[in-house]
Every structure is written in C-alpha cells, then in structure tokens.
Amino acid sequence: MAYDFDLFVIGAGSGGVRAARFAAGFGARVAVAESRYLGGTCVNVGCVPKKLLVYGAHYSDDFEQAKGFGWSVGEARFDWPTLIANKDREIHRLNEIYRNLLVNSGVTLIEGHAKLRDPHQVEIDGQTYSAEHILIATGGWPQVPEFPGSEYAITSQEAFFLKQLPKRIVVVGGGYIAVEFASIFNGLGAEVTQLYRGELFLRGFDGAVRTHLQQELTKRGIDLQFNSDIERIDKQDDGSLQLSLKDGRQLIADSVFYATGRRPMLDNLGLENTRVKLDKAGYIEVDERYQSSEPSILAIGDVIGGVQLTPVALAEGMAVARRLFKPEQYRPVDYTHIPTAVFSLPNIGTVGLTEEDARKAGHEVQIFESRFRPMKLSLTDNQERTLMKLVVDVKTDKVLGCHMVGPEAGEIIQGLAIALKAGATKQIFDETIGVHPTAAEEFVTLRTPVAS
C-alpha cells in the first residue's frame, strides 16, 4: 500500500519534534500534528517557563546579599505581570523556533487535533492522512484528585498565567514540581505553605538530600506540613479559600496549587480504533523498541510512563527515528545514570544510586559527605548550607551516586554524570585536581568517609 507519509507523529513536544526532524533528515516523509502549542509541556508550561520563574525568584536573595559586597540597591519591588509578560514573549519566540525547525527540516506541520481512524490512518479536521508508522508523543497533563471544592485548585497549567501573584498560597504535593513552585512563590514574596500526605517530600531521592532541603526551605520561611492533606475547599465571600484538612485543621489561602501527579494525554485520540493496549495506570504499553501492541503504532515520552524528563523523551525520539530509517546508527536508550536537577531554592542535582537504593541492591558502600556554607554567602547573614555526597562501592571503588543540594547543583551534576557514565572510581575523583575556589571542587576533595 502507498502511504501519504512514512512517519506520522502526533504531538509536537520535545520527543515528537526530535523524532520527526531526524526521521526527515534520514530521508523519510514525515508529518507532525499538534493541537495546542509547539514545543510541548517543557517549552510552554514546564521546564522553560519554570526556570525563568526560578531565576526571577532568586533575585530576592541577590538583592539582599548584595549589601555584604558594598552595593546599595534601594528598595527592591517585584511586579508579577511584568515577569509573566516577558515570559510569554520568550515562549512565543521558542514556539516559532520549533516551527522553523520542523518546516526547515522538511516536515509537514499540521495544526489540529489528530485522531486515529485505524492503525495506519489519522484524521484531522475532516482530512484523513495515511502513514506506514504512527508515533504517539502527546505527553502528560496534570491532574487534581476530585473532592469537594477541587475546582478551585490550580495546577502548573494555570500557574504560569495568573494575573497576579497570590499573597497566600498552599502548594499540595511532595514531588519535584511541588518543591520547585513552593520555592518560586516564596522567593517572589508570597506566604507559602506546602502540604504533603507523606512523612517527607521527594520520595525516591537520597535521604540526606530530602532532609537537607527540608531544613533549607524551612529557613526560608516555607511552612512545610507533612502528613497533611486537604479534605475540602470552600470559597469565602471575600474571594479567599478556606481549606479543611483531614486532621480537622483549617487554613486560609488566596490560591491552592496542586502538583500531585500527571496522567498521559490520550483524550479523544481514537486508540479504541486500534489494538493499542494500556497498562493499569493508563499508559501505552510498549516494548523495548517503543512499539505498541499495534505493530504500526509507536509511543515515547510521558505517554509510556517511563522516566518523565525532557532529555529522556529526546533520546527516545532519536532512537525511534534511527531504528526506523537509519538502522545502522540505532542504539537503544540507556536509562542508567540519568542526571536530574530540581530547581528548588536551593537547587538539587543528583545522578546514580541513592544510598538507600545502593544498599538495597546489595552494595557495601562508603559514604562521603560535606555540608558547608558557600563562599558567596561569607560576607552576608545568609546561613544557607550546601550538601555534597558521594556513594561509593567498597569492593570496586566505583562511585555509584553523586548528590548535591546548593547553588548551581544542576550545572555541577552534569559533568559528574559523564564521570559516572564512564565508570569513574573514587580514586579517579581523588586524583582529579579541583578548580579553586569553587563549590564543585568539594566533590574531588572528599577524603574521609562518614560514619555508617
């Protein structure tokens, strides 16, 4: 059968765009359908605008710390609408870059909602297109649990477009999105309470990282309330929100931000017209080649429920393009040693195994750890402390994990990820000459293991 396209990608987010561009570069006839915005979650309502807001939130620290270095900056005032307008302008610029990347690489861009008619046909606005392969890369969507008053809660989808900064905001959740937005709102001047139903946030991160960040966020004035959850929200006559907690307490806020999970965005996609199977959590089931139970349909990124990070979706998109259209260059995605940054204030950077996971895996480990006040703060009253930690296998001397909480942690951990990927030992770390004076050099000067 002659198809209109060799590859039809549904979703112009990071993974979909990467797969489309490289497939077209390999000579394939490629189309991409997008119904919302080019660049997906990351560019529009995720990592990019979030990082811009984190930068904005950090200026409150910068203005305060400048005094210790002889600067008189006067009274600093923050204007939320200015930040949001500038953010919107930058996102629009990036949207156009994504458009140009697709079009200039020879990809046919179709803006509209795509629905599968069968394993090889897609319908958009009444027009049907056929393809030998269809790639689903529609990403995820935040979800709020249903309870009385849940309609008053916002998510990251709405937070980037608020008209004004709430004076009092309650952030619900214990994942990285929750701690990042708690830091953003706090740094910009809001009164922030963070609720989490568990014992301690950031489940899955190293225990030392979790407790260290708890201490630092508390220093900054964020009211962390663990083992807490909302039972109902009632809107008051003055527009404020009354939160009734499950333990009987009540809180008053101007806004309630939920970051308690995301679901795959598969709404009205027409999967029922195919043999694509979903797992118990609603994600598309795929094999190691990202092929679904329908041979012509593939899926990558957040819709398959794996590691939900933009660079991972990019790698998966590249792998699909190579396997289908440049098999001699194909290599599977390696999911080990994926570096991760959390842009809380202070930042988290981590790569490799946590101490807890290393022990569970049967490793006998030595732990090297340092906590110190960054040099930049030595002329200020700020008492923030940085944490750096190495998890080392005793028998092989291999560094199994690197973890940091402190300024520029994400930037520092990227280089260490290369070292771990290469199998670096603690001896190699010790023999590496540090860059002085920097915080990063601490990772190569850790000499004495801490008590187990």
Buried (B, 14 or more C-beta within 10 A) or exposed (E): EEBBBBBBBBBBBBBBBBBBBBBBBBEBBBBBBBBBBBBBBBBBBBBBBBBBBBBBBBEBBEBBBBEBEEEEEEEEEBEBEEBBEEBBEBBEEBBEEBBEBBEEBBBBBBBEBBBBBBBBBBBBEEEEBBBBBBBBBBBBBBEBEEBEBBEBBBBBEEBBEBEEBBEBBBBBBBBBBBBBBBBBBBBBBBBBBBBBBEEBBBEEBBBBBBBBBBBBBEEBEBBBBBEBBBBBBEEEEEEBBBBBBEEEEEBEBBBBBBBBBBBBBBEEBBBEBBEBEBEEEEBBBBEEEBBBBBEBBBBBBBBBBBBBBBBBBBBBBBBBBBBBBBEEEBEEBEEEBBBBBBBBBBBBBBBBBBBBBBBEEEBEBBBBBBBEBBEBBEEBEBEBBBBBBBBBBEEEBBBBBBBBBBBBBBEBBEEBBEBBBEEBBBEBBEEBEEEEEEBBEBBBBBEEBEEE
